[in-house]
Amino acid sequence: MIYTALSTTGLLLIGCLFRRGLEAAVLIALFYTNQTYGGGFHADTHARCFLTMVAGECCFFLLLLLPYAQPICALLSTASVAVMLAFPLVLHHRKAYLSPQSNMLVSRSRTIVLAEYGIWIGVSVWGLSQLAQSMSAALLLCALSRTAAILFGQGSLFR
């Protein structure tokens, strides 16, 4: 819990240093939610975890430097959601005790991803382009984390 609080604070401070505090909060909220309920890449140590998150946050900020284009955001969001729906749960080996509950966890993960997609659609329809772009980039990083966990064999895959 202490590590999570410190790393979250660090990521928010980095976001503020880049004058992207709101965007950093969007990334953290979506990433932590998807990591908690669907799994994803796990680093070996807290230091590597934080460095991986900082690298991801920097990539996120680079994505936000691209000019906003609704069709590209729609494509990124839809593809990212499709990946997370196709691979809704990657249980880390330390969480193997949750395997008997996999059906419920898969359902919960898919519900959360669909809710996030619905929020993205609403944000896009209302013309909140900065928020829509932030959500699209965050969803992409969530899907990449889940894909990395699968590729690196970091856990059991449930559909």
Secondary structure, 3 states (H helix, E strand, C coil): CHHHHHHHHHHHHHHHHCCCHHHHHHHHHHHHHHHHHHCCCCCCCHHHHHHHHHHHHHHHHHHHHCCCCHHHHHHHHHHHHHHHHHCCEEEEHHHHHHHHHHHHHHHHHHHHHHHHHHHHHHHHHCCCHHHHHHHHHHHHHHHHHHHHHHHCCCEEEEC
